[in-house]
Amino acid sequence: MVNGLSDTSSRHVRSAHANGAGGASGATSLTRRRFGAALLAVAVTATLAAPPARAQSAPPVVVDFDWVDPARSRPVPARLHWPADVAPGSRVPLIVFSHGLGGSRRGYSYLGRYWSARGVASLHVQHAGSDSSLWAGNPLAVVDRLQRAAHESEALARALDLRFALDRMLSSPHGAHVDRRRIMAAGHSYGANTALVAVGARVMRYGKWVEARDPRFAAAIVISAPPFYGEPDLASVLSRITVPTLHVTATKDVIQIPGYYSPAADRLEVFNAIATPRKLLAVFEGGSHSIFTDRSFTGGPALNPKVKLATAELTLAFLDLVFDGNGATLARWNVTWQPMLASAPGAAPSPLPVAQSRRVAQGVATGLVPSP
């Protein structure tokens, strides 16, 4: 059985102060032709023993909500994955998740199951106008539907969906058990862009900033983020993001839909354009853009489940680092999943102590980078 975060479950069901993403390191110097990133493992407190896993007497709870935002006359369906047996008076972290183009609240269920089984709740929001309804109707009009779904007005509406869903969640009976200091935005593909908008990404239009930042989000999980199409200055778009961010991608993470193409190197450009040093990047070798969805075979039937498990484990290691200042689970994750990570030479050295793996000792860097 793969070692990772299975022995850290109980740490996530409690209150704790956010301490940032745990230090700084050198910048990546990757280009579209040199894809990869360096693994500079955060080894602070790596030898501390983790508490035992919390036994659950019942499976996590799944609840569907069919909310409507009256201010926008817009439906905002959502699915909640909630941990079982939450003790009275305890608080759980909450991840608000945004699906990719053409998805739904039912998607990314492997993440919802993993998180909720380990004491972390997740609310998967469905975005009307860019959800699975895109695939219904006249197939000859699908390109038009995709282009409307990718319009900036829909991108803004999606971020407002997250805000509305979080409002409803926190005012529900479950909301009393949510740790308000541990709320994160997350998403895949278009949903990754949505999460970035929710934590501060913005664009200039007609002399005004178009933005939808929600200060309640203390961190973001960014999986396979496309570029902000048509924006020549990505650094300006992302300059206001100050919360810790985790970026996950793969060397074959290529987006190809009618009217849009994005090579894998674009995921790195998004990562590099964020100025805050509190960011991490994981790059899996191989894979595909859809490997992070619930699809079982994309990216290869053998690699697919491993990438899903590694991604789920990494997100909770990120939580440990951000909210507890504990890099132990991240260091263990690096050791466990190192063979699956992309590599590239020439990474800048870290000013922090690093766990010297065999590959690092050989001068070959592996895939998880605390940024500068």
Buried (B, 14 or more C-beta within 10 A) or exposed (E): EEEBBBBBBBBBBBBBEBEBBBBBBBEBEBEEEEBBBBBBBBBBBBEEEBEEBBEBEEEBBBEEBEBEBEEEEBBBBBBBBBBBBBEEEBBBBBBBBBBBBBBBBBBBBBBBBBBBBBBBBBBBBBBBBBBBBBEEEEEEEBEEBBEEBBEBEBBBBBBBBBBBBBBBBBEBEBBEBBBEBBBBBBBBBBBBBBBBBBBBBBBEEEEEEBBBBBEBBBBBBBBBBBBBBEBEEBEBBBBBBEBBBBBBBBBBBBBEBEEBEBBBBBBBBBBBBBBBBBBBBBBBBBBBBBBBBBEEEBBBEEBBBBBBBBBBBBBBBBBBBBBBBBBBBBBBBBBBBBEBBBBBEEBBEBEBBBBEBEBBEEEBBBBBBBBB
